[in-house]
Every structure is written in structure tokens, then in C-alpha cells.
Amino acid sequence: MCTIKEINDAVSRLSPGDLSEFRAWFDQFDALVWDAQFERDAASGRLDALANEALDDLREGRCTPL
């Protein structure tokens, strides 16, 4: 399976049970990929400006409690 079309076709042929299992696996896989990207971004400093902006908002009282 090499192309998105082949993957789409294969997923569309899954039984309801297999689709449920695939969905659970993919949710976990996607979360791990997202976490890894977040960690790389944080380590590289790409999120520093956002973090500083949020801290400034907190210090200046521009935040509201949830």
C-alpha cells in the first residue's frame, strides 16, 4: 500500500469491527505523532513567543478563569 488512494480504498472495505479497531489505532498513532511534533517545536524554541505572550496576558490580568 503506497498511495493515499490505495489506503482510502482499503479503509473503505474494512468491516465495522475492523474499522473501529483501525480508528482506535489511528487515534493513538496520530496523538503520538502530534506529541512528538509538539516536543520538537518546544525544544527548538518555536513556541517561546506564544508562551511569553500567554504569560504576559496572565501578568496583565487579561486572562479569565475557566
PDBQT receptor file of N, H, CA, C and O in Angstrom, charges set to zero:
ATOM      1  N   MET A   1       0.853  -1.178   0.000  1.00  0.00    +0.000 N 
ATOM      2  CA  MET A   1       0.000   0.000   0.000  1.00  0.00    +0.000 C 
ATOM      3  C   MET A   1       0.895   1.235   0.000  1.00  0.00    +0.000 C 
ATOM      4  O   MET A   1       1.611   1.500   0.966  1.00  0.00    +0.000 OA
ATOM      5  N   CYS A   2       0.843   1.977  -1.086  1.00  0.00    +0.000 N 
ATOM      6  H   CYS A   2       0.262   1.762  -1.870  1.00  0.00    +0.000 HD
ATOM      7  CA  CYS A   2       1.777   3.081  -1.238  1.00  0.00    +0.000 C 
ATOM      8  C   CYS A   2       1.108   4.437  -1.392  1.00  0.00    +0.000 C 
ATOM      9  O   CYS A   2       1.708   5.463  -1.072  1.00  0.00    +0.000 OA
ATOM     10  N   THR A   3      -0.111   4.454  -1.871  1.00  0.00    +0.000 N 
ATOM     11  H   THR A   3      -0.599   3.621  -2.132  1.00  0.00    +0.000 HD
ATOM     12  CA  THR A   3      -0.718   5.743  -2.163  1.00  0.00    +0.000 C 
ATOM     13  C   THR A   3      -1.910   6.001  -1.252  1.00  0.00    +0.000 C 
ATOM     14  O   THR A   3      -2.477   5.084  -0.659  1.00  0.00    +0.000 OA
ATOM     15  N   ILE A   4      -2.265   7.257  -1.161  1.00  0.00    +0.000 N 
ATOM     16  H   ILE A   4      -1.804   8.002  -1.643  1.00  0.00    +0.000 HD
ATOM     17  CA  ILE A   4      -3.436   7.633  -0.373  1.00  0.00    +0.000 C 
ATOM     18  C   ILE A   4      -4.683   6.956  -0.928  1.00  0.00    +0.000 C 
ATOM     19  O   ILE A   4      -5.532   6.500  -0.163  1.00  0.00    +0.000 OA
ATOM     20  N   LYS A   5      -4.800   6.888  -2.248  1.00  0.00    +0.000 N 
ATOM     21  H   LYS A   5      -4.110   7.259  -2.870  1.00  0.00    +0.000 HD
ATOM     22  CA  LYS A   5      -5.962   6.239  -2.857  1.00  0.00    +0.000 C 
ATOM     23  C   LYS A   5      -6.046   4.781  -2.440  1.00  0.00    +0.000 C 
ATOM     24  O   LYS A   5      -7.127   4.294  -2.108  1.00  0.00    +0.000 OA
ATOM     25  N   GLU A   6      -4.912   4.072  -2.452  1.00  0.00    +0.000 N 
ATOM     26  H   GLU A   6      -4.034   4.468  -2.722  1.00  0.00    +0.000 HD
ATOM     27  CA  GLU A   6      -4.913   2.669  -2.025  1.00  0.00    +0.000 C 
ATOM     28  C   GLU A   6      -5.316   2.539  -0.556  1.00  0.00    +0.000 C 
ATOM     29  O   GLU A   6      -6.054   1.625  -0.188  1.00  0.00    +0.000 OA
ATOM     30  N   ILE A   7      -4.835   3.446   0.269  1.00  0.00    +0.000 N 
ATOM     31  H   ILE A   7      -4.236   4.189  -0.030  1.00  0.00    +0.000 HD
ATOM     32  CA  ILE A   7      -5.204   3.421   1.689  1.00  0.00    +0.000 C 
ATOM     33  C   ILE A   7      -6.695   3.709   1.843  1.00  0.00    +0.000 C 
ATOM     34  O   ILE A   7      -7.392   3.019   2.588  1.00  0.00    +0.000 OA
ATOM     35  N   ASN A   8      -7.182   4.730   1.137  1.00  0.00    +0.000 N 
ATOM     36  H   ASN A   8      -6.616   5.291   0.532  1.00  0.00    +0.000 HD
ATOM     37  CA  ASN A   8      -8.615   5.049   1.188  1.00  0.00    +0.000 C 
ATOM     38  C   ASN A   8      -9.461   3.852   0.773  1.00  0.00    +0.000 C 
ATOM     39  O   ASN A   8     -10.450   3.527   1.429  1.00  0.00    +0.000 OA
ATOM     40  N   ASP A   9      -9.071   3.201  -0.311  1.00  0.00    +0.000 N 
ATOM     41  H   ASP A   9      -8.267   3.465  -0.844  1.00  0.00    +0.000 HD
ATOM     42  CA  ASP A   9      -9.821   2.038  -0.795  1.00  0.00    +0.000 C 
ATOM     43  C   ASP A   9      -9.817   0.918   0.236  1.00  0.00    +0.000 C 
ATOM     44  O   ASP A   9     -10.850   0.300   0.491  1.00  0.00    +0.000 OA
ATOM     45  N   ALA A  10      -8.651   0.657   0.832  1.00  0.00    +0.000 N 
ATOM     46  H   ALA A  10      -7.812   1.159   0.625  1.00  0.00    +0.000 HD
ATOM     47  CA  ALA A  10      -8.546  -0.410   1.824  1.00  0.00    +0.000 C 
ATOM     48  C   ALA A  10      -9.394  -0.095   3.057  1.00  0.00    +0.000 C 
ATOM     49  O   ALA A  10     -10.085  -0.973   3.575  1.00  0.00    +0.000 OA
ATOM     50  N   VAL A  11      -9.344   1.138   3.522  1.00  0.00    +0.000 N 
ATOM     51  H   VAL A  11      -8.783   1.850   3.101  1.00  0.00    +0.000 HD
ATOM     52  CA  VAL A  11     -10.127   1.520   4.698  1.00  0.00    +0.000 C 
ATOM     53  C   VAL A  11     -11.617   1.422   4.402  1.00  0.00    +0.000 C 
ATOM     54  O   VAL A  11     -12.395   1.006   5.261  1.00  0.00    +0.000 OA
ATOM     55  N   SER A  12     -12.015   1.797   3.206  1.00  0.00    +0.000 N 
ATOM     56  H   SER A  12     -11.383   2.135   2.509  1.00  0.00    +0.000 HD
ATOM     57  CA  SER A  12     -13.441   1.755   2.872  1.00  0.00    +0.000 C 
ATOM     58  C   SER A  12     -13.967   0.323   2.800  1.00  0.00    +0.000 C 
ATOM     59  O   SER A  12     -15.178   0.114   2.865  1.00  0.00    +0.000 OA
ATOM     60  N   ARG A  13     -13.091  -0.660   2.667  1.00  0.00    +0.000 N 
ATOM     61  H   ARG A  13     -12.107  -0.491   2.614  1.00  0.00    +0.000 HD
ATOM     62  CA  ARG A  13     -13.515  -2.062   2.610  1.00  0.00    +0.000 C 
ATOM     63  C   ARG A  13     -13.483  -2.756   3.968  1.00  0.00    +0.000 C 
ATOM     64  O   ARG A  13     -13.858  -3.925   4.066  1.00  0.00    +0.000 OA
ATOM     65  N   LEU A  14     -13.049  -2.068   5.005  1.00  0.00    +0.000 N 
ATOM     66  H   LEU A  14     -12.745  -1.118   4.925  1.00  0.00    +0.000 HD
ATOM     67  CA  LEU A  14     -12.976  -2.693   6.328  1.00  0.00    +0.000 C 
ATOM     68  C   LEU A  14     -14.367  -3.004   6.866  1.00  0.00    +0.000 C 
ATOM     69  O   LEU A  14     -15.328  -2.278   6.609  1.00  0.00    +0.000 OA
ATOM     70  N   SER A  15     -14.452  -4.091   7.613  1.00  0.00    +0.000 N 
ATOM     71  H   SER A  15     -13.672  -4.680   7.821  1.00  0.00    +0.000 HD
ATOM     72  CA  SER A  15     -15.706  -4.416   8.309  1.00  0.00    +0.000 C 
ATOM     73  C   SER A  15     -15.909  -3.390   9.422  1.00  0.00    +0.000 C 
ATOM     74  O   SER A  15     -14.956  -2.716   9.812  1.00  0.00    +0.000 OA
ATOM     75  N   PRO A  16     -17.119  -3.258   9.936  1.00  0.00    +0.000 N 
ATOM     76  CA  PRO A  16     -17.336  -2.301  11.030  1.00  0.00    +0.000 C 
ATOM     77  C   PRO A  16     -16.416  -2.538  12.228  1.00  0.00    +0.000 C 
ATOM     78  O   PRO A  16     -15.926  -1.583  12.831  1.00  0.00    +0.000 OA
ATOM     79  N   GLY A  17     -16.183  -3.788  12.570  1.00  0.00    +0.000 N 
ATOM     80  H   GLY A  17     -16.581  -4.563  12.080  1.00  0.00    +0.000 HD
ATOM     81  CA  GLY A  17     -15.297  -4.087  13.699  1.00  0.00    +0.000 C 
ATOM     82  C   GLY A  17     -13.856  -3.698  13.407  1.00  0.00    +0.000 C 
ATOM     83  O   GLY A  17     -13.181  -3.104  14.247  1.00  0.00    +0.000 OA
ATOM     84  N   ASP A  18     -13.391  -4.039  12.206  1.00  0.00    +0.000 N 
ATOM     85  H   ASP A  18     -13.940  -4.522  11.523  1.00  0.00    +0.000 HD
ATOM     86  CA  ASP A  18     -12.025  -3.677  11.829  1.00  0.00    +0.000 C 
ATOM     87  C   ASP A  18     -11.867  -2.163  11.705  1.00  0.00    +0.000 C 
ATOM     88  O   ASP A  18     -10.825  -1.609  12.055  1.00  0.00    +0.000 OA
ATOM     89  N   LEU A  19     -12.907  -1.503  11.205  1.00  0.00    +0.000 N 
ATOM     90  H   LEU A  19     -13.753  -1.954  10.920  1.00  0.00    +0.000 HD
ATOM     91  CA  LEU A  19     -12.855  -0.046  11.109  1.00  0.00    +0.000 C 
ATOM     92  C   LEU A  19     -12.745   0.580  12.493  1.00  0.00    +0.000 C 
ATOM     93  O   LEU A  19     -11.996   1.536  12.691  1.00  0.00    +0.000 OA
ATOM     94  N   SER A  20     -13.484   0.045  13.435  1.00  0.00    +0.000 N 
ATOM     95  H   SER A  20     -14.092  -0.732  13.274  1.00  0.00    +0.000 HD
ATOM     96  CA  SER A  20     -13.408   0.545  14.816  1.00  0.00    +0.000 C 
ATOM     97  C   SER A  20     -12.005   0.343  15.390  1.00  0.00    +0.000 C 
ATOM     98  O   SER A  20     -11.457   1.232  16.040  1.00  0.00    +0.000 OA
ATOM     99  N   GLU A  21     -11.434  -0.835  15.142  1.00  0.00    +0.000 N 
ATOM    100  H   GLU A  21     -11.879  -1.557  14.613  1.00  0.00    +0.000 HD
ATOM    101  CA  GLU A  21     -10.075  -1.119  15.619  1.00  0.00    +0.000 C 
ATOM    102  C   GLU A  21      -9.062  -0.201  14.945  1.00  0.00    +0.000 C 
ATOM    103  O   GLU A  21      -8.159   0.321  15.600  1.00  0.00    +0.000 OA
ATOM    104  N   PHE A  22      -9.213  -0.004  13.629  1.00  0.00    +0.000 N 
ATOM    105  H   PHE A  22      -9.947  -0.427  13.098  1.00  0.00    +0.000 HD
ATOM    106  CA  PHE A  22      -8.317   0.890  12.899  1.00  0.00    +0.000 C 
ATOM    107  C   PHE A  22      -8.435   2.311  13.427  1.00  0.00    +0.000 C 
ATOM    108  O   PHE A  22      -7.425   2.988  13.618  1.00  0.00    +0.000 OA
ATOM    109  N   ARG A  23      -9.662   2.768  13.665  1.00  0.00    +0.000 N 
ATOM    110  H   ARG A  23     -10.482   2.217  13.510  1.00  0.00    +0.000 HD
ATOM    111  CA  ARG A  23      -9.877   4.127  14.162  1.00  0.00    +0.000 C 
ATOM    112  C   ARG A  23      -9.189   4.319  15.508  1.00  0.00    +0.000 C 
ATOM    113  O   ARG A  23      -8.551   5.347  15.734  1.00  0.00    +0.000 OA
ATOM    114  N   ALA A  24      -9.310   3.354  16.392  1.00  0.00    +0.000 N 
ATOM    115  H   ALA A  24      -9.828   2.519  16.209  1.00  0.00    +0.000 HD
ATOM    116  CA  ALA A  24      -8.665   3.451  17.711  1.00  0.00    +0.000 C 
ATOM    117  C   ALA A  24      -7.146   3.489  17.555  1.00  0.00    +0.000 C 
ATOM    118  O   ALA A  24      -6.463   4.277  18.209  1.00  0.00    +0.000 OA
ATOM    119  N   TRP A  25      -6.626   2.619  16.671  1.00  0.00    +0.000 N 
ATOM    120  H   TRP A  25      -7.182   1.979  16.140  1.00  0.00    +0.000 HD
ATOM    121  CA  TRP A  25      -5.177   2.618  16.437  1.00  0.00    +0.000 C 
ATOM    122  C   TRP A  25      -4.725   3.955  15.866  1.00  0.00    +0.000 C 
ATOM    123  O   TRP A  25      -3.724   4.519  16.309  1.00  0.00    +0.000 OA
ATOM    124  N   PHE A  26      -5.469   4.465  14.875  1.00  0.00    +0.000 N 
ATOM    125  H   PHE A  26      -6.281   4.008  14.515  1.00  0.00    +0.000 HD
ATOM    126  CA  PHE A  26      -5.052   5.702  14.228  1.00  0.00    +0.000 C 
ATOM    127  C   PHE A  26      -5.128   6.880  15.195  1.00  0.00    +0.000 C 
ATOM    128  O   PHE A  26      -4.263   7.755  15.168  1.00  0.00    +0.000 OA
ATOM    129  N   ASP A  27      -6.148   6.916  16.045  1.00  0.00    +0.000 N 
ATOM    130  H   ASP A  27      -6.852   6.205  16.067  1.00  0.00    +0.000 HD
ATOM    131  CA  ASP A  27      -6.229   7.998  17.039  1.00  0.00    +0.000 C 
ATOM    132  C   ASP A  27      -4.992   8.008  17.925  1.00  0.00    +0.000 C 
ATOM    133  O   ASP A  27      -4.429   9.067  18.205  1.00  0.00    +0.000 OA
ATOM    134  N   GLN A  28      -4.572   6.828  18.366  1.00  0.00    +0.000 N 
ATOM    135  H   GLN A  28      -5.029   5.968  18.139  1.00  0.00    +0.000 HD
ATOM    136  CA  GLN A  28      -3.377   6.743  19.211  1.00  0.00    +0.000 C 
ATOM    137  C   GLN A  28      -2.129   7.129  18.414  1.00  0.00    +0.000 C 
ATOM    138  O   GLN A  28      -1.294   7.888  18.908  1.00  0.00    +0.000 OA
ATOM    139  N   PHE A  29      -1.996   6.625  17.209  1.00  0.00    +0.000 N 
ATOM    140  H   PHE A  29      -2.674   6.008  16.809  1.00  0.00    +0.000 HD
ATOM    141  CA  PHE A  29      -0.864   6.947  16.346  1.00  0.00    +0.000 C 
ATOM    142  C   PHE A  29      -0.783   8.447  16.096  1.00  0.00    +0.000 C 
ATOM    143  O   PHE A  29       0.288   9.042  16.214  1.00  0.00    +0.000 OA
ATOM    144  N   ASP A  30      -1.920   9.060  15.750  1.00  0.00    +0.000 N 
ATOM    145  H   ASP A  30      -2.790   8.577  15.655  1.00  0.00    +0.000 HD
ATOM    146  CA  ASP A  30      -1.956  10.487  15.458  1.00  0.00    +0.000 C 
ATOM    147  C   ASP A  30      -1.575  11.308  16.688  1.00  0.00    +0.000 C 
ATOM    148  O   ASP A  30      -0.871  12.311  16.570  1.00  0.00    +0.000 OA
ATOM    149  N   ALA A  31      -2.033  10.891  17.859  1.00  0.00    +0.000 N 
ATOM    150  H   ALA A  31      -2.604  10.076  17.955  1.00  0.00    +0.000 HD
ATOM    151  CA  ALA A  31      -1.681  11.598  19.092  1.00  0.00    +0.000 C 
ATOM    152  C   ALA A  31      -0.177  11.527  19.347  1.00  0.00    +0.000 C 
ATOM    153  O   ALA A  31       0.430  12.516  19.758  1.00  0.00    +0.000 OA
ATOM    154  N   LEU A  32       0.423  10.369  19.106  1.00  0.00    +0.000 N 
ATOM    155  H   LEU A  32      -0.069   9.566  18.772  1.00  0.00    +0.000 HD
ATOM    156  CA  LEU A  32       1.868  10.227  19.307  1.00  0.00    +0.000 C 
ATOM    157  C   LEU A  32       2.656  11.101  18.331  1.00  0.00    +0.000 C 
ATOM    158  O   LEU A  32       3.652  11.717  18.710  1.00  0.00    +0.000 OA
ATOM    159  N   VAL A  33       2.208  11.154  17.073  1.00  0.00    +0.000 N 
ATOM    160  H   VAL A  33       1.399  10.654  16.764  1.00  0.00    +0.000 HD
ATOM    161  CA  VAL A  33       2.868  11.993  16.077  1.00  0.00    +0.000 C 
ATOM    162  C   VAL A  33       2.757  13.463  16.481  1.00  0.00    +0.000 C 
ATOM    163  O   VAL A  33       3.735  14.206  16.404  1.00  0.00    +0.000 OA
ATOM    164  N   TRP A  34       1.560  13.883  16.913  1.00  0.00    +0.000 N 
ATOM    165  H   TRP A  34       0.766  13.279  16.975  1.00  0.00    +0.000 HD
ATOM    166  CA  TRP A  34       1.347  15.265  17.330  1.00  0.00    +0.000 C 
ATOM    167  C   TRP A  34       2.207  15.599  18.544  1.00  0.00    +0.000 C 
ATOM    168  O   TRP A  34       2.826  16.662  18.596  1.00  0.00    +0.000 OA
ATOM    169  N   ASP A  35       2.247  14.691  19.523  1.00  0.00    +0.000 N 
ATOM    170  H   ASP A  35       1.744  13.827  19.481  1.00  0.00    +0.000 HD
ATOM    171  CA  ASP A  35       3.071  14.918  20.715  1.00  0.00    +0.000 C 
ATOM    172  C   ASP A  35       4.546  15.083  20.345  1.00  0.00    +0.000 C 
ATOM    173  O   ASP A  35       5.233  15.957  20.874  1.00  0.00    +0.000 OA
ATOM    174  N   ALA A  36       5.022  14.238  19.436  1.00  0.00    +0.000 N 
ATOM    175  H   ALA A  36       4.464  13.528  19.006  1.00  0.00    +0.000 HD
ATOM    176  CA  ALA A  36       6.426  14.322  19.024  1.00  0.00    +0.000 C 
ATOM    177  C   ALA A  36       6.703  15.662  18.341  1.00  0.00    +0.000 C 
ATOM    178  O   ALA A  36       7.737  16.282  18.590  1.00  0.00    +0.000 OA
ATOM    179  N   GLN A  37       5.794  16.108  17.487  1.00  0.00    +0.000 N 
ATOM    180  H   GLN A  37       4.954  15.604  17.284  1.00  0.00    +0.000 HD
ATOM    181  CA  GLN A  37       5.975  17.404  16.817  1.00  0.00    +0.000 C 
ATOM    182  C   GLN A  37       5.968  18.537  17.841  1.00  0.00    +0.000 C 
ATOM    183  O   GLN A  37       6.779  19.459  17.751  1.00  0.00    +0.000 OA
ATOM    184  N   PHE A  38       5.060  18.474  18.811  1.00  0.00    +0.000 N 
ATOM    185  H   PHE A  38       4.401  17.726  18.884  1.00  0.00    +0.000 HD
ATOM    186  CA  PHE A  38       4.983  19.487  19.854  1.00  0.00    +0.000 C 
ATOM    187  C   PHE A  38       6.296  19.535  20.637  1.00  0.00    +0.000 C 
ATOM    188  O   PHE A  38       6.819  20.614  20.916  1.00  0.00    +0.000 OA
ATOM    189  N   GLU A  39       6.822  18.365  20.987  1.00  0.00    +0.000 N 
ATOM    190  H   GLU A  39       6.397  17.489  20.760  1.00  0.00    +0.000 HD
ATOM    191  CA  GLU A  39       8.089  18.303  21.730  1.00  0.00    +0.000 C 
ATOM    192  C   GLU A  39       9.233  18.914  20.914  1.00  0.00    +0.000 C 
ATOM    193  O   GLU A  39      10.058  19.651  21.454  1.00  0.00    +0.000 OA
ATOM    194  N   ARG A  40       9.283  18.606  19.608  1.00  0.00    +0.000 N 
ATOM    195  H   ARG A  40       8.613  18.007  19.169  1.00  0.00    +0.000 HD
ATOM    196  CA  ARG A  40      10.336  19.193  18.763  1.00  0.00    +0.000 C 
ATOM    197  C   ARG A  40      10.183  20.712  18.694  1.00  0.00    +0.000 C 
ATOM    198  O   ARG A  40      11.168  21.445  18.789  1.00  0.00    +0.000 OA
ATOM    199  N   ASP A  41       8.953  21.176  18.531  1.00  0.00    +0.000 N 
ATOM    200  H   ASP A  41       8.154  20.580  18.455  1.00  0.00    +0.000 HD
ATOM    201  CA  ASP A  41       8.716  22.616  18.457  1.00  0.00    +0.000 C 
ATOM    202  C   ASP A  41       9.102  23.303  19.769  1.00  0.00    +0.000 C 
ATOM    203  O   ASP A  41       9.712  24.372  19.761  1.00  0.00    +0.000 OA
ATOM    204  N   ALA A  42       8.745  22.684  20.885  1.00  0.00    +0.000 N 
ATOM    205  H   ALA A  42       8.249  21.816  20.892  1.00  0.00    +0.000 HD
ATOM    206  CA  ALA A  42       9.084  23.271  22.186  1.00  0.00    +0.000 C 
ATOM    207  C   ALA A  42      10.596  23.295  22.388  1.00  0.00    +0.000 C 
ATOM    208  O   ALA A  42      11.145  24.299  22.842  1.00  0.00    +0.000 OA
ATOM    209  N   ALA A  43      11.260  22.210  22.059  1.00  0.00    +0.000 N 
ATOM    210  H   ALA A  43      10.813  21.395  21.691  1.00  0.00    +0.000 HD
ATOM    211  CA  ALA A  43      12.712  22.126  22.250  1.00  0.00    +0.000 C 
ATOM    212  C   ALA A  43      13.457  23.114  21.356  1.00  0.00    +0.000 C 
ATOM    213  O   ALA A  43      14.521  23.610  21.725  1.00  0.00    +0.000 OA
ATOM    214  N   SER A  44      12.904  23.396  20.194  1.00  0.00    +0.000 N 
ATOM    215  H   SER A  44      12.039  22.994  19.894  1.00  0.00    +0.000 HD
ATOM    216  CA  SER A  44      13.583  24.297  19.256  1.00  0.00    +0.000 C 
ATOM    217  C   SER A  44      13.288  25.767  19.533  1.00  0.00    +0.000 C 
ATOM    218  O   SER A  44      13.886  26.649  18.915  1.00  0.00    +0.000 OA
ATOM    219  N   GLY A  45      12.365  26.036  20.466  1.00  0.00    +0.000 N 
ATOM    220  H   GLY A  45      11.879  25.320  20.967  1.00  0.00    +0.000 HD
ATOM    221  CA  GLY A  45      12.033  27.417  20.791  1.00  0.00    +0.000 C 
ATOM    222  C   GLY A  45      10.913  28.001  19.938  1.00  0.00    +0.000 C 
ATOM    223  O   GLY A  45      10.576  29.177  20.075  1.00  0.00    +0.000 OA
ATOM    224  N   ARG A  46      10.336  27.189  19.059  1.00  0.00    +0.000 N 
ATOM    225  H   ARG A  46      10.609  26.233  18.947  1.00  0.00    +0.000 HD
ATOM    226  CA  ARG A  46       9.290  27.706  18.169  1.00  0.00    +0.000 C 
ATOM    227  C   ARG A  46       8.040  28.154  18.925  1.00  0.00    +0.000 C 
ATOM    228  O   ARG A  46       7.232  28.911  18.386  1.00  0.00    +0.000 OA
ATOM    229  N   LEU A  47       7.870  27.698  20.167  1.00  0.00    +0.000 N 
ATOM    230  H   LEU A  47       8.526  27.084  20.606  1.00  0.00    +0.000 HD
ATOM    231  CA  LEU A  47       6.685  28.058  20.941  1.00  0.00    +0.000 C 
ATOM    232  C   LEU A  47       6.950  29.146  21.969  1.00  0.00    +0.000 C 
ATOM    233  O   LEU A  47       6.036  29.568  22.678  1.00  0.00    +0.000 OA
ATOM    234  N   ASP A  48       8.196  29.603  22.057  1.00  0.00    +0.000 N 
ATOM    235  H   ASP A  48       8.938  29.260  21.481  1.00  0.00    +0.000 HD
ATOM    236  CA  ASP A  48       8.569  30.576  23.081  1.00  0.00    +0.000 C 
ATOM    237  C   ASP A  48       7.750  31.860  22.991  1.00  0.00    +0.000 C 
ATOM    238  O   ASP A  48       7.293  32.372  24.013  1.00  0.00    +0.000 OA
ATOM    239  N   ALA A  49       7.563  32.379  21.799  1.00  0.00    +0.000 N 
ATOM    240  H   ALA A  49       7.934  31.964  20.969  1.00  0.00    +0.000 HD
ATOM    241  CA  ALA A  49       6.819  33.636  21.649  1.00  0.00    +0.000 C 
ATOM    242  C   ALA A  49       5.379  33.468  22.128  1.00  0.00    +0.000 C 
ATOM    243  O   ALA A  49       4.834  34.356  22.783  1.00  0.00    +0.000 OA
ATOM    244  N   LEU A  50       4.764  32.333  21.805  1.00  0.00    +0.000 N 
ATOM    245  H   LEU A  50       5.207  31.611  21.273  1.00  0.00    +0.000 HD
ATOM    246  CA  LEU A  50       3.393  32.091  22.263  1.00  0.00    +0.000 C 
ATOM    247  C   LEU A  50       3.329  31.962  23.783  1.00  0.00    +0.000 C 
ATOM    248  O   LEU A  50       2.423  32.495  24.423  1.00  0.00    +0.000 OA
ATOM    249  N   ALA A  51       4.295  31.255  24.348  1.00  0.00    +0.000 N 
ATOM    250  H   ALA A  51       5.031  30.822  23.828  1.00  0.00    +0.000 HD
ATOM    251  CA  ALA A  51       4.326  31.095  25.800  1.00  0.00    +0.000 C 
ATOM    252  C   ALA A  51       4.530  32.444  26.483  1.00  0.00    +0.000 C 
ATOM    253  O   ALA A  51       3.873  32.742  27.481  1.00  0.00    +0.000 OA
ATOM    254  N   ASN A  52       5.433  33.252  25.951  1.00  0.00    +0.000 N 
ATOM    255  H   ASN A  52       5.966  33.009  25.141  1.00  0.00    +0.000 HD
ATOM    256  CA  ASN A  52       5.679  34.571  26.543  1.00  0.00    +0.000 C 
ATOM    257  C   ASN A  52       4.447  35.468  26.433  1.00  0.00    +0.000 C 
ATOM    258  O   ASN A  52       4.135  36.218  27.359  1.00  0.00    +0.000 OA
ATOM    259  N   GLU A  53       3.757  35.390  25.315  1.00  0.00    +0.000 N 
ATOM    260  H   GLU A  53       4.010  34.781  24.563  1.00  0.00    +0.000 HD
ATOM    261  CA  GLU A  53       2.530  36.172  25.150  1.00  0.00    +0.000 C 
ATOM    262  C   GLU A  53       1.466  35.747  26.168  1.00  0.00    +0.000 C 
ATOM    263  O   GLU A  53       0.784  36.591  26.748  1.00  0.00    +0.000 OA
ATOM    264  N   ALA A  54       1.332  34.453  26.377  1.00  0.00    +0.000 N 
ATOM    265  H   ALA A  54       1.886  33.767  25.906  1.00  0.00    +0.000 HD
ATOM    266  CA  ALA A  54       0.359  33.957  27.352  1.00  0.00    +0.000 C 
ATOM    267  C   ALA A  54       0.734  34.391  28.768  1.00  0.00    +0.000 C 
ATOM    268  O   ALA A  54      -0.133  34.781  29.550  1.00  0.00    +0.000 OA
ATOM    269  N   LEU A  55       2.017  34.323  29.096  1.00  0.00    +0.000 N 
ATOM    270  H   LEU A  55       2.721  34.006  28.460  1.00  0.00    +0.000 HD
ATOM    271  CA  LEU A  55       2.455  34.763  30.425  1.00  0.00    +0.000 C 
ATOM    272  C   LEU A  55       2.247  36.261  30.613  1.00  0.00    +0.000 C 
ATOM    273  O   LEU A  55       1.845  36.698  31.692  1.00  0.00    +0.000 OA
ATOM    274  N   ASP A  56       2.514  37.045  29.583  1.00  0.00    +0.000 N 
ATOM    275  H   ASP A  56       2.841  36.689  28.707  1.00  0.00    +0.000 HD
ATOM    276  CA  ASP A  56       2.246  38.483  29.656  1.00  0.00    +0.000 C 
ATOM    277  C   ASP A  56       0.765  38.752  29.883  1.00  0.00    +0.000 C 
ATOM    278  O   ASP A  56       0.405  39.601  30.699  1.00  0.00    +0.000 OA
ATOM    279  N   ASP A  57      -0.091  38.041  29.171  1.00  0.00    +0.000 N 
ATOM    280  H   ASP A  57       0.201  37.352  28.508  1.00  0.00    +0.000 HD
ATOM    281  CA  ASP A  57      -1.538  38.200  29.352  1.00  0.00    +0.000 C 
ATOM    282  C   ASP A  57      -1.947  37.859  30.781  1.00  0.00    +0.000 C 
ATOM    283  O   ASP A  57      -2.779  38.548  31.371  1.00  0.00    +0.000 OA
ATOM    284  N   LEU A  58      -1.373  36.811  31.331  1.00  0.00    +0.000 N 
ATOM    285  H   LEU A  58      -0.697  36.251  30.852  1.00  0.00    +0.000 HD
ATOM    286  CA  LEU A  58      -1.676  36.425  32.701  1.00  0.00    +0.000 C 
ATOM    287  C   LEU A  58      -1.222  37.507  33.676  1.00  0.00    +0.000 C 
ATOM    288  O   LEU A  58      -1.981  37.905  34.559  1.00  0.00    +0.000 OA
ATOM    289  N   ARG A  59       0.010  37.982  33.521  1.00  0.00    +0.000 N 
ATOM    290  H   ARG A  59       0.627  37.658  32.804  1.00  0.00    +0.000 HD
ATOM    291  CA  ARG A  59       0.543  39.013  34.422  1.00  0.00    +0.000 C 
ATOM    292  C   ARG A  59      -0.267  40.309  34.330  1.00  0.00    +0.000 C 
ATOM    293  O   ARG A  59      -0.448  41.001  35.332  1.00  0.00    +0.000 OA
ATOM    294  N   GLU A  60      -0.743  40.631  33.153  1.00  0.00    +0.000 N 
ATOM    295  H   GLU A  60      -0.595  40.069  32.339  1.00  0.00    +0.000 HD
ATOM    296  CA  GLU A  60      -1.507  41.883  32.940  1.00  0.00    +0.000 C 
ATOM    297  C   GLU A  60      -2.992  41.739  33.241  1.00  0.00    +0.000 C 
ATOM    298  O   GLU A  60      -3.757  42.686  33.060  1.00  0.00    +0.000 OA
ATOM    299  N   GLY A  61      -3.403  40.566  33.697  1.00  0.00    +0.000 N 
ATOM    300  H   GLY A  61      -2.782  39.796  33.845  1.00  0.00    +0.000 HD
ATOM    301  CA  GLY A  61      -4.799  40.375  34.071  1.00  0.00    +0.000 C 
ATOM    302  C   GLY A  61      -5.741  40.217  32.887  1.00  0.00    +0.000 C 
ATOM    303  O   GLY A  61      -6.940  40.460  33.020  1.00  0.00    +0.000 OA
ATOM    304  N   ARG A  62      -5.228  39.819  31.745  1.00  0.00    +0.000 N 
ATOM    305  H   ARG A  62      -4.254  39.621  31.637  1.00  0.00    +0.000 HD
ATOM    306  CA  ARG A  62      -6.075  39.660  30.571  1.00  0.00    +0.000 C 
ATOM    307  C   ARG A  62      -6.585  38.235  30.416  1.00  0.00    +0.000 C 
ATOM    308  O   ARG A  62      -7.053  37.863  29.340  1.00  0.00    +0.000 OA
ATOM    309  N   CYS A  63      -6.502  37.439  31.465  1.00  0.00    +0.000 N 
ATOM    310  H   CYS A  63      -6.121  37.741  32.339  1.00  0.00    +0.000 HD
ATOM    311  CA  CYS A  63      -6.988  36.056  31.430  1.00  0.00    +0.000 C 
ATOM    312  C   CYS A  63      -8.222  35.932  32.317  1.00  0.00    +0.000 C 
ATOM    313  O   CYS A  63      -8.351  36.630  33.323  1.00  0.00    +0.000 OA
ATOM    314  N   THR A  64      -9.097  35.064  31.942  1.00  0.00    +0.000 N 
ATOM    315  H   THR A  64      -8.993  34.497  31.125  1.00  0.00    +0.000 HD
ATOM    316  CA  THR A  64     -10.286  34.813  32.768  1.00  0.00    +0.000 C 
ATOM    317  C   THR A  64     -10.259  33.364  33.215  1.00  0.00    +0.000 C 
ATOM    318  O   THR A  64      -9.787  32.492  32.486  1.00  0.00    +0.000 OA
ATOM    319  N   PRO A  65     -10.769  33.105  34.422  1.00  0.00    +0.000 N 
ATOM    320  CA  PRO A  65     -10.794  31.715  34.915  1.00  0.00    +0.000 C 
ATOM    321  C   PRO A  65     -11.769  30.887  34.089  1.00  0.00    +0.000 C 
ATOM    322  O   PRO A  65     -12.755  31.401  33.561  1.00  0.00    +0.000 OA
ATOM    323  N   LEU A  66     -11.472  29.598  33.990  1.00  0.00    +0.000 N 
ATOM    324  H   LEU A  66     -10.671  29.181  34.419  1.00  0.00    +0.000 HD
ATOM    325  CA  LEU A  66     -12.372  28.695  33.262  1.00  0.00    +0.000 C 
ATOM    326  C   LEU A  66     -13.612  28.392  34.043  1.00  0.00    +0.000 C 
ATOM    327  O   LEU A  66     -14.471  27.648  33.572  1.00  0.00    +0.000 OA
TER     328      LEU A  66
